[in-house]
Amino acid sequence: MKIADASPVDERTLFQNFNYKSDTEYVMRIAKILLSPVGVWPLYRNDTILDKIKYFFHTSFVFSLMGFLLVPHVIYTFFDAEDLTRYMKVIAAQVFSLLGIIKFWTMIINRDEISCCLRQIEIQYRDVECEEDRLVMVRNAKLGRQFTIMYLGLLYGGALPYHIIMPLVAERIIKEDNTTQLPLPYLSDYIFFVVENSPVYEIFFVTQILFSTLILSTNCGVYSLIATCVMHACCLFEVARRHIETVMVDGTDGLHERFGHIIAQHTQALRFSKMIEKSLNIVFLSEMVGNTIIICFLEYGVLREWEDNQIFGTIIYLILAISILVNVFILSSIGDRLKEESEKIGEASYFINWYALPAKNMSNLIMMMVRSNRSSTLTAGKIFDISLQGFSDVCKTSAAYFNFIRMITA
């Protein structure tokens, strides 16, 4: 709340965000809903022995379910697939499942660092200095949520029909007794037992759909967490830039203290973005490389379904390809925005009336300008930056792989 007729400095001192709990819940809600069932939501968990045991069994059980889906599917495609064309059409699902497992283990291994990031978000909403800063933070949170909802809609809209509807319209499997049955969503070889007879077959059919939805939720939940954290880092840079642009509006009284506070805000934004990059750079690498592979095989699936006059299959593969492309584009856009916001700090420092500043503030301003020349970026495993240039590289590489696959399957 604000005190009437207070100076700007007093407003920042007296403002309290009593709604910080609801603001934080709004920011984290989607990621929390998606990641809590799989046991990798890093907040609100005690470190008692009982909680650790529950956490171990929960994550072990979920990982076993993921492995139960993926491993027999891989065995089938390598040893029982009838031809190379069928193998090419299903490998995208295997890579997507593998990405879910990589994200799952990344959340477990980097649990403490990710939990620290989320706690920092809550603290920063609690300690926000004025309503204008809070509105900047909420606006960025809404943008991150919009990115997440767009991704969820496209991915669920393509993946669920792939797992549920396509087996229903696919060519029936003819058994030895000349009866037919629907193909499983994930064609699998369970080695030690044969899944053919009812009701075991129907149970495995539904089980595979549920397990694939579990992996899908893990992928979407981690993506939501990425959008949440990165957009929050963007808003921290934006808040610091807004304070730089208004630092001399109210005269030079308390200018040294205000500059010190701006530097602290800038440092906080830099540390937060570095923490995100350190915790999730393996996820970024797997996303960029894995999605490149997925896109080229989905393109191949579109081509094969079109040549076979399977209109529904063509539509499903096309929706999946578009959803993965949009995913890579959004991730690249978020990385580009973080880089842009970190660079704008230096631009804002240059455009203020720096020549009118007292000499003792000049060194602080110069230090901020110099630090802004090295922008904050998200990297894919410390190999390359996540940016729109990376998105164009993914598109070109997937097209090259697609042409290669066409050549070897022609």
C-alpha positions as CSV (number, residue, x, y, z in Angstrom):
1,M,0.0,0.0,0.0
2,K,1.1,3.6,-0.6
3,I,1.1,6.6,1.7
4,A,-0.4,9.7,0.2
5,D,1.8,12.7,-0.7
6,A,5.0,10.8,-0.1
7,S,8.1,11.4,-2.1
8,P,9.2,8.7,-4.7
9,V,11.9,7.5,-2.4
10,D,9.5,7.2,0.5
11,E,7.0,5.3,-1.7
12,R,9.6,2.7,-2.4
13,T,10.4,2.5,1.3
14,L,6.8,2.2,2.5
15,F,5.3,0.1,-0.3
16,Q,4.4,-3.5,0.7
17,N,3.1,-6.1,-1.7
18,F,0.5,-7.9,0.5
19,N,-0.5,-10.0,-2.5
20,Y,2.9,-11.5,-3.1
21,K,1.7,-15.0,-2.2
22,S,-1.1,-14.9,-4.9
23,D,1.3,-13.3,-7.4
24,T,3.8,-16.1,-6.8
25,E,1.1,-18.8,-7.1
26,Y,0.0,-17.2,-10.4
27,V,3.5,-17.4,-11.8
28,M,4.2,-21.0,-10.7
29,R,0.7,-22.6,-10.9
30,I,1.0,-24.4,-14.3
31,A,4.5,-25.8,-13.7
32,K,3.4,-26.9,-10.2
33,I,0.3,-28.7,-11.5
34,L,2.3,-30.6,-14.2
35,L,5.4,-31.5,-12.1
36,S,3.9,-32.4,-8.8
37,P,2.3,-35.7,-9.9
38,V,5.7,-36.9,-11.2
39,G,7.4,-35.9,-8.0
40,V,9.9,-33.4,-9.3
41,W,8.3,-30.1,-8.1
42,P,11.2,-28.7,-6.1
43,L,9.3,-26.5,-3.6
44,Y,7.3,-27.1,-0.5
45,R,9.1,-30.3,0.5
46,N,10.7,-30.9,3.9
47,D,14.1,-32.6,4.3
48,T,13.0,-35.1,7.0
49,I,14.0,-38.7,6.6
50,L,10.4,-39.7,5.9
51,D,10.1,-37.1,3.2
52,K,13.3,-38.2,1.6
53,I,12.1,-41.8,1.6
54,K,8.8,-40.8,0.0
55,Y,10.6,-38.7,-2.6
56,F,12.9,-41.6,-3.5
57,F,10.1,-44.1,-3.9
58,H,7.9,-41.6,-5.8
59,T,10.6,-40.6,-8.3
60,S,11.8,-44.2,-8.7
61,F,8.3,-45.4,-9.4
62,V,7.7,-42.7,-12.0
63,F,11.0,-43.4,-13.7
64,S,10.2,-47.1,-13.8
65,L,6.9,-46.3,-15.5
66,M,8.8,-44.2,-18.1
67,G,11.3,-47.0,-18.7
68,F,8.5,-49.6,-18.9
69,L,7.1,-47.6,-21.8
70,L,10.3,-46.6,-23.6
71,V,12.6,-49.7,-23.3
72,P,10.3,-52.3,-24.9
73,H,9.4,-49.8,-27.7
74,V,13.1,-49.3,-28.5
75,I,13.6,-53.1,-28.5
76,Y,10.8,-53.5,-30.9
77,T,12.0,-50.9,-33.4
78,F,15.6,-52.2,-33.4
79,F,14.8,-55.9,-33.6
80,D,11.2,-56.5,-34.7
81,A,10.4,-53.5,-37.0
82,E,9.4,-54.9,-40.4
83,D,11.1,-52.3,-42.5
84,L,13.1,-49.1,-42.3
85,T,10.1,-46.9,-43.2
86,R,8.2,-48.0,-40.1
87,Y,11.2,-47.4,-37.9
88,M,11.7,-43.9,-39.3
89,K,8.0,-43.1,-38.5
90,V,8.2,-44.0,-34.8
91,I,11.6,-42.8,-33.8
92,A,10.3,-39.3,-33.1
93,A,8.2,-40.7,-30.3
94,Q,11.2,-42.4,-28.8
95,V,13.3,-39.3,-28.9
96,F,10.5,-37.3,-27.3
97,S,10.2,-39.8,-24.5
98,L,13.9,-39.7,-24.0
99,L,13.7,-35.9,-23.7
100,G,11.1,-36.3,-21.0
101,I,13.4,-38.7,-19.1
102,I,16.4,-36.3,-19.5
103,K,14.3,-33.4,-18.1
104,F,13.0,-35.6,-15.3
105,W,16.6,-36.4,-14.1
106,T,17.7,-32.8,-14.6
107,M,15.0,-31.7,-12.2
108,I,16.2,-34.3,-9.7
109,I,19.9,-33.6,-10.0
110,N,19.5,-29.8,-9.9
111,R,16.6,-29.8,-7.5
112,D,18.3,-27.4,-5.0
113,E,19.4,-24.9,-7.6
114,I,16.0,-24.8,-9.2
115,S,14.3,-24.6,-5.8
116,C,16.6,-21.6,-5.0
117,C,15.4,-19.9,-8.3
118,L,11.8,-20.4,-7.4
119,R,12.3,-19.1,-3.8
120,Q,14.0,-16.0,-5.2
121,I,11.0,-15.3,-7.3
122,E,8.8,-15.4,-4.2
123,I,11.2,-13.2,-2.3
124,Q,11.4,-10.6,-5.1
125,Y,7.6,-10.4,-5.4
126,R,7.5,-9.9,-1.6
127,D,10.2,-7.2,-1.6
128,V,9.1,-5.3,-4.8
129,E,9.6,-1.6,-4.2
130,C,6.6,0.0,-5.9
131,E,3.4,-0.9,-7.7
132,E,4.9,0.1,-11.1
133,D,7.7,-2.5,-10.6
134,R,5.1,-5.1,-9.5
135,L,3.1,-4.4,-12.7
136,V,6.3,-5.0,-14.8
137,M,6.8,-8.3,-13.1
138,V,3.2,-9.4,-13.5
139,R,3.2,-8.4,-17.2
140,N,6.2,-10.6,-17.9
141,A,4.6,-13.4,-15.9
142,K,1.5,-13.2,-18.1
143,L,3.7,-13.4,-21.2
144,G,5.5,-16.5,-19.8
145,R,2.1,-18.1,-19.1
146,Q,0.8,-17.3,-22.6
147,F,3.9,-19.0,-24.0
148,T,3.2,-22.0,-21.9
149,I,-0.5,-22.2,-22.7
150,M,0.4,-22.0,-26.4
151,Y,2.9,-24.8,-26.1
152,L,0.5,-27.0,-24.1
153,G,-2.3,-26.5,-26.6
154,L,-0.2,-27.4,-29.6
155,L,1.6,-30.3,-28.0
156,Y,-1.4,-32.0,-26.3
157,G,-3.4,-31.3,-29.5
158,G,-0.9,-33.3,-31.6
159,A,0.4,-35.9,-29.1
160,L,-2.8,-37.1,-27.7
161,P,-4.4,-37.9,-31.1
162,Y,-1.1,-39.6,-32.1
163,H,-1.3,-41.9,-29.0
164,I,-5.1,-42.4,-28.9
165,I,-6.7,-41.9,-32.3
166,M,-4.0,-43.1,-34.7
167,P,-4.0,-46.6,-33.3
168,L,-7.7,-46.8,-33.7
169,V,-7.6,-45.9,-37.4
170,A,-4.3,-47.8,-38.2
171,E,-4.2,-51.1,-40.1
172,R,-5.2,-54.0,-37.8
173,I,-2.6,-56.6,-36.7
174,I,-3.4,-60.1,-37.9
175,K,-2.7,-62.7,-35.2
176,E,-1.9,-66.4,-35.7
177,D,-5.5,-67.5,-35.2
178,N,-6.6,-65.1,-38.0
179,T,-8.2,-62.6,-35.6
180,T,-7.3,-59.0,-35.7
181,Q,-6.5,-56.4,-33.0
182,L,-5.6,-52.7,-32.8
183,P,-1.9,-51.9,-32.7
184,L,-0.6,-50.6,-29.4
185,P,0.2,-46.8,-29.3
186,Y,3.8,-47.8,-28.7
187,L,4.6,-51.0,-30.6
188,S,6.7,-52.9,-28.1
189,D,8.5,-56.2,-27.5
190,Y,8.3,-57.1,-23.8
191,I,10.7,-60.1,-24.3
192,F,9.5,-62.2,-21.3
193,F,5.8,-62.3,-22.2
194,V,3.6,-61.7,-25.2
195,V,0.8,-59.2,-25.0
196,E,-1.9,-60.5,-27.2
197,N,-4.9,-61.9,-25.4
198,S,-7.8,-60.0,-23.8
199,P,-8.0,-58.4,-21.3
200,V,-4.2,-58.1,-20.9
201,Y,-3.9,-56.4,-24.3
202,E,-6.6,-53.8,-23.5
203,I,-4.9,-53.1,-20.1
204,F,-1.5,-52.5,-21.8
205,F,-3.2,-50.3,-24.5
206,V,-4.6,-48.0,-21.8
207,T,-1.5,-48.2,-19.7
208,Q,0.7,-47.0,-22.6
209,I,-1.6,-44.0,-23.2
210,L,-1.4,-43.1,-19.5
211,F,2.4,-43.5,-19.3
212,S,2.9,-41.5,-22.5
213,T,0.7,-38.7,-21.0
214,L,3.0,-38.8,-17.9
215,I,6.1,-38.2,-20.1
216,L,4.2,-35.5,-22.0
217,S,3.3,-33.7,-18.7
218,T,7.0,-33.9,-17.6
219,N,8.1,-32.2,-20.9
220,C,5.4,-29.6,-20.6
221,G,6.0,-28.9,-16.9
222,V,9.7,-28.4,-17.4
223,Y,9.0,-26.1,-20.3
224,S,6.5,-24.1,-18.2
225,L,9.2,-23.8,-15.5
226,I,11.7,-22.5,-18.1
227,A,9.3,-19.9,-19.4
228,T,8.5,-18.8,-15.8
229,C,12.1,-18.4,-14.7
230,V,13.5,-16.8,-17.9
231,M,10.6,-14.3,-18.2
232,H,11.2,-13.4,-14.5
233,A,14.9,-12.8,-15.2
234,C,13.8,-10.5,-18.1
235,C,11.5,-8.5,-15.8
236,L,14.4,-8.0,-13.3
237,F,16.5,-6.4,-16.0
238,E,13.5,-4.3,-17.1
239,V,12.9,-3.1,-13.5
240,A,16.6,-2.1,-13.2
241,R,16.5,-0.3,-16.5
242,R,13.3,1.6,-15.5
243,H,15.1,2.8,-12.4
244,I,18.1,3.9,-14.4
245,E,15.9,5.9,-16.7
246,T,14.2,7.7,-13.8
247,V,17.2,8.1,-11.5
248,M,17.7,11.8,-12.2
249,V,14.1,12.8,-12.4
250,D,13.9,13.9,-8.8
251,G,17.1,15.7,-8.6
252,T,20.5,14.7,-7.1
253,D,19.4,14.2,-3.5
254,G,20.3,10.7,-2.4
255,L,21.7,10.0,-5.9
256,H,24.6,7.9,-4.6
257,E,22.3,5.7,-2.6
258,R,19.9,5.2,-5.6
259,F,22.8,4.3,-7.8
260,G,24.0,1.8,-5.3
261,H,20.5,0.3,-5.2
262,I,20.3,0.1,-9.0
263,I,23.6,-1.7,-9.1
264,A,22.3,-4.2,-6.5
265,Q,19.2,-4.8,-8.7
266,H,21.4,-5.3,-11.8
267,T,23.6,-7.7,-10.0
268,Q,20.6,-9.6,-8.7
269,A,19.3,-10.0,-12.3
270,L,22.7,-11.2,-13.5
271,R,22.9,-13.8,-10.7
272,F,19.4,-15.0,-11.3
273,S,19.9,-15.5,-15.0
274,K,23.2,-17.2,-14.4
275,M,21.5,-19.5,-11.9
276,I,18.9,-20.5,-14.5
277,E,21.5,-21.1,-17.2
278,K,23.6,-23.3,-14.9
279,S,20.7,-25.4,-13.7
280,L,19.0,-26.0,-17.1
281,N,21.7,-25.8,-19.8
282,I,21.5,-29.6,-20.2
283,V,17.8,-29.3,-20.8
284,F,18.4,-26.5,-23.4
285,L,20.9,-28.7,-25.2
286,S,18.6,-31.8,-25.2
287,E,15.7,-29.6,-26.4
288,M,17.6,-28.1,-29.3
289,V,19.3,-31.3,-30.5
290,G,16.4,-33.6,-29.7
291,N,13.8,-31.4,-31.4
292,T,16.0,-31.1,-34.5
293,I,15.9,-34.9,-34.7
294,I,12.1,-35.0,-33.9
295,I,11.3,-32.4,-36.6
296,C,13.1,-34.2,-39.4
297,F,11.4,-37.5,-38.6
298,L,8.0,-35.9,-38.3
299,E,8.6,-34.3,-41.7
300,Y,9.3,-37.8,-43.0
301,G,6.1,-39.0,-41.3
302,V,4.1,-36.3,-43.1
303,L,5.6,-37.3,-46.4
304,R,5.0,-41.0,-46.0
305,E,1.4,-40.6,-44.8
306,W,0.7,-38.3,-47.7
307,E,2.2,-40.7,-50.2
308,D,0.0,-43.5,-48.6
309,N,-3.1,-41.3,-48.9
310,Q,-3.6,-41.3,-45.1
311,I,-5.1,-37.9,-44.7
312,F,-5.7,-38.2,-40.9
313,G,-2.2,-39.4,-40.3
314,T,-0.8,-36.6,-42.4
315,I,-2.7,-34.0,-40.3
316,I,-1.5,-35.5,-37.0
317,Y,2.1,-35.6,-38.1
318,L,1.8,-32.1,-39.4
319,I,0.3,-30.8,-36.2
320,L,3.1,-32.5,-34.2
321,A,5.8,-31.0,-36.5
322,I,4.3,-27.5,-36.2
323,S,4.0,-27.8,-32.4
324,I,7.7,-28.8,-32.0
325,L,8.7,-26.0,-34.3
326,V,6.7,-23.5,-32.3
327,N,8.3,-24.9,-29.1
328,V,11.8,-24.3,-30.5
329,F,10.8,-20.9,-31.7
330,I,9.3,-19.8,-28.3
331,L,12.4,-21.1,-26.5
332,S,14.7,-19.3,-28.9
333,S,12.6,-16.1,-28.5
334,I,12.8,-16.3,-24.8
335,G,16.5,-16.7,-24.9
336,D,16.7,-13.7,-27.4
337,R,14.6,-11.6,-25.1
338,L,16.8,-12.3,-22.1
339,K,19.9,-11.2,-24.1
340,E,18.1,-8.1,-25.4
341,E,16.9,-7.0,-21.9
342,S,20.4,-7.4,-20.4
343,E,21.9,-5.3,-23.2
344,K,19.3,-2.5,-22.7
345,I,20.8,-1.8,-19.3
346,G,23.9,-0.4,-21.0
347,E,21.9,1.6,-23.5
348,A,19.8,3.1,-20.7
349,S,22.9,4.1,-18.8
350,Y,24.2,5.9,-21.9
351,F,21.1,7.9,-22.6
352,I,20.6,9.4,-19.2
353,N,22.3,12.8,-18.4
354,W,25.5,11.0,-17.3
355,Y,27.5,14.2,-17.9
356,A,25.6,15.9,-15.0
357,L,26.4,13.2,-12.5
358,P,28.7,13.8,-9.6
359,A,32.2,12.3,-10.0
360,K,31.7,9.6,-7.3
361,N,28.8,8.1,-9.3
362,M,30.6,7.9,-12.7
363,S,32.6,4.8,-11.8
364,N,29.4,3.0,-10.8
365,L,27.8,4.0,-14.1
366,I,30.9,3.0,-16.2
367,M,31.0,-0.4,-14.4
368,M,27.4,-1.0,-15.3
369,M,28.0,-0.1,-19.0
370,V,31.0,-2.4,-19.2
371,R,29.2,-5.3,-17.6
372,S,26.2,-4.8,-20.0
373,N,28.5,-5.3,-23.0
374,R,28.6,-9.0,-22.0
375,S,25.0,-9.9,-22.3
376,S,23.3,-12.6,-20.2
377,T,22.4,-15.6,-22.4
378,L,21.0,-19.1,-22.2
379,T,23.3,-21.7,-23.6
380,A,22.8,-25.2,-24.8
381,G,25.2,-27.2,-22.7
382,K,27.7,-24.3,-22.9
383,I,28.1,-25.1,-26.6
384,F,25.9,-22.4,-28.3
385,D,23.5,-19.7,-27.3
386,I,19.7,-20.1,-27.3
387,S,18.5,-17.4,-29.8
388,L,16.6,-16.9,-33.0
389,Q,19.8,-17.7,-34.8
390,G,19.7,-21.1,-33.1
391,F,16.1,-21.5,-34.3
392,S,17.2,-20.9,-37.9
393,D,20.0,-23.4,-37.4
394,V,17.5,-26.0,-36.1
395,C,15.3,-25.5,-39.2
396,K,18.2,-25.8,-41.6
397,T,19.7,-28.9,-39.9
398,S,16.3,-30.7,-39.7
399,A,15.7,-30.0,-43.4
400,A,19.2,-31.4,-44.2
401,Y,18.5,-34.6,-42.1
402,F,15.1,-34.9,-43.8
403,N,16.7,-34.9,-47.2
404,F,19.2,-37.5,-46.1
405,I,16.5,-39.8,-44.7
406,R,14.6,-39.5,-48.0
407,M,17.7,-40.6,-49.9
408,I,18.3,-43.7,-47.8
409,T,14.7,-44.8,-47.8
410,A,14.0,-44.1,-51.5
